[in-house]
Amino acid sequence: MDNTLKKFYTISGILLLIGLVWIVVVWQGENPAYNLPPAERPVLGNPNASIVVEEFSDFQCPACRSAAPVVKGIVNKYKDKIKFVYRHFPLLSIHPRAYDAALASECANDQGKFWQYHDLLFANQPNFKKDQLIGYARDLGLNESEFSACLQSRARKEVVDADLNKAKELNLNSTPTFIVNGKIIRNWSTGLEAAIVAEIDKQSNANAN
């Protein structure tokens, strides 16, 4: 093998090594290490209540934002009797930033601030660019580097996707959709509280007999 060919292979090897190192550095930059364990599912009201109210919601949905204060009022009114669970249902075809907002809320949940972050998202809808989502975490006093790593690595993708899959299994097609003990409420503005009261009465009557 002549010297020219040796030089060619040597230079090629060096360039290949540099390329591999660059790929690893870029990959690590785009997928930073995130080590916080996933937190339990956030709930409002009584976590041991037999009446479970689920909301399938989209942070970029205007109707969901309108429903938020109604939900807060209902939870405050029946907090000892219901367990309220928020579930993610980002409608990606019309709300392209809703998925990232959902991921960000779960990153906030890892630091114990899901509901505070939930409220900030609706208050600032639809401003959900990455730097804005990180800014909301900063406003809440969260660990910014941990939050950024969680969001950038999409660490809580499985949580959001699980809710999406459940919505598909239930054939849901709009947000917000509320479910009370397995029963889908079609008109939440008038039917949600009525469904909760009906469940309370039903269980009270059963306990009385």
C-alpha positions in Angstrom: 0.0 0.0 0.0 1.6 3.3 -1.1 1.8 6.4 1.2 -0.9 8.2 -0.7 -3.4 5.4 0.0 -2.3 5.2 3.7 -2.8 8.9 4.1 -6.3 8.6 2.5 -7.4 5.9 4.9 -5.9 7.8 7.9 -7.6 11.0 7.1 -10.9 9.1 6.3 -10.7 7.4 9.7 -10.0 10.7 11.5 -13.0 12.4 9.7 -15.2 9.4 10.6 -14.2 9.6 14.2 -14.9 13.3 14.3 -18.3 12.8 12.7 -19.2 10.2 15.3 -18.2 12.4 18.2 -20.2 15.3 16.7 -23.3 13.1 16.4 -23.0 12.0 20.0 -22.5 15.5 21.2 -25.5 16.8 19.2 -27.7 13.8 20.3 -26.8 14.5 24.0 -27.6 18.1 23.5 -31.0 17.3 22.0 -31.7 14.6 24.6 -30.3 15.8 27.9 -30.2 13.4 30.8 -33.3 13.6 33.0 -33.3 11.7 36.3 -36.3 12.7 38.3 -38.7 9.8 39.0 -42.3 10.2 37.6 -44.7 11.6 40.2 -48.1 10.1 41.0 -51.0 11.2 39.0 -52.2 14.6 40.3 -55.8 14.7 41.7 -58.1 17.2 43.2 -60.7 16.6 45.9 -60.6 13.4 47.9 -58.2 10.8 46.4 -60.1 8.0 48.1 -63.6 9.1 46.9 -65.8 6.6 45.2 -67.0 9.1 42.7 -64.3 9.7 40.1 -64.6 12.6 37.7 -62.2 12.6 34.7 -61.7 15.5 32.3 -60.2 14.8 28.9 -58.7 18.2 28.0 -56.5 20.1 25.7 -54.4 23.1 27.0 -54.8 24.9 23.6 -58.6 24.4 23.5 -60.6 27.6 24.2 -63.5 25.7 25.5 -61.3 23.9 28.0 -60.0 27.2 29.2 -63.6 28.3 29.8 -64.4 25.1 31.6 -61.4 25.5 34.1 -63.1 27.9 36.5 -66.3 25.8 36.4 -64.3 22.7 37.3 -62.6 24.6 40.1 -65.9 25.6 41.5 -67.3 22.1 41.4 -64.2 20.6 43.0 -64.4 23.2 45.8 -68.1 22.4 46.3 -67.8 18.6 46.3 -64.2 18.2 47.3 -64.9 15.6 50.0 -67.1 13.5 47.8 -65.2 13.4 44.4 -61.8 12.5 43.1 -61.0 14.7 40.1 -58.5 13.6 37.5 -57.1 15.6 34.6 -56.4 13.5 31.4 -54.5 14.7 28.3 -56.3 14.8 25.0 -54.4 17.2 22.8 -56.2 17.6 19.4 -53.1 17.8 17.3 -54.8 18.4 14.0 -56.0 21.8 15.2 -53.8 22.5 18.2 -50.2 21.8 17.2 -48.7 23.1 20.4 -51.0 21.2 22.8 -48.9 18.1 23.0 -45.8 20.0 24.1 -48.0 21.8 26.7 -49.2 18.5 28.0 -45.6 17.2 28.3 -44.6 20.4 30.1 -47.4 20.0 32.6 -46.2 16.5 33.4 -42.7 17.9 33.9 -44.2 20.4 36.3 -46.0 17.5 38.1 -42.6 15.8 38.7 -41.8 18.8 40.8 -45.1 18.9 42.6 -46.6 21.9 40.7 -49.0 20.3 38.1 -52.1 22.3 39.1 -50.3 25.6 39.3 -48.7 25.0 35.9 -52.2 23.9 34.6 -53.6 27.2 35.6 -50.7 29.1 34.0 -51.1 27.3 30.7 -54.8 28.2 30.4 -54.0 31.8 31.6 -51.4 32.2 28.8 -53.1 30.2 26.0 -52.0 29.7 23.3 -48.4 30.9 24.0 -46.8 27.5 24.1 -43.4 27.8 22.4 -40.6 25.9 24.2 -39.1 29.0 25.7 -42.5 30.2 26.9 -43.2 26.8 28.5 -39.8 27.0 30.3 -40.6 30.6 31.3 -43.8 29.4 33.1 -41.8 26.9 35.0 -39.4 29.6 36.0 -42.3 31.8 37.2 -43.4 28.9 39.5 -39.9 28.6 41.0 -39.3 25.1 39.5 -35.8 23.8 39.0 -35.3 25.2 35.4 -32.6 22.8 34.3 -34.5 19.7 35.4 -37.7 21.0 33.8 -35.9 21.8 30.5 -34.3 18.4 30.5 -37.7 16.8 31.1 -39.3 18.8 28.3 -36.5 18.5 25.8 -36.2 14.7 26.3 -40.0 14.2 26.2 -39.6 12.2 29.3 -43.3 12.0 30.1 -44.4 11.0 26.6 -45.8 7.7 27.9 -48.1 9.5 30.4 -49.6 11.7 27.7 -49.8 8.9 25.1 -51.6 6.7 27.7 -54.3 9.3 28.1 -54.6 9.7 24.3 -55.0 6.0 23.8 -57.7 5.9 26.5 -59.6 8.7 24.7 -59.4 6.8 21.5 -60.7 3.6 23.2 -63.7 5.6 24.4 -64.2 7.1 21.0 -64.0 10.6 22.3 -63.7 13.4 19.7 -64.0 16.7 21.4 -62.6 18.6 24.4 -63.4 19.1 27.1 -65.1 15.7 27.7 -66.0 14.8 31.3 -66.7 11.3 32.6 -68.3 10.6 36.0 -67.8 7.0 37.2 -67.5 5.8 33.7 -70.5 7.7 32.3 -69.6 10.2 29.5 -71.3 13.6 30.0 -72.4 15.0 26.7 -73.2 18.6 27.9 -70.8 19.4 30.6 -72.0 23.0 31.2 -75.3 21.7 32.5 -74.7 18.0 32.9 -71.5 17.7 34.9 -72.7 18.9 38.3 -76.1 17.1 37.8 -74.2 13.8 37.1 -72.1 14.3 40.3 -75.2 15.0 42.4 -76.9 12.0 40.9 -74.0 9.8 41.9 -73.9 11.2 45.4 -77.7 10.6 45.8 -77.3 7.1 44.4 -74.6 6.1 46.9 -76.4 7.8 49.8 -79.6 5.8 49.0 -77.5 2.6 48.7 -75.9 3.2 52.1 -79.3 3.9 53.7 -80.8 0.6 52.6 
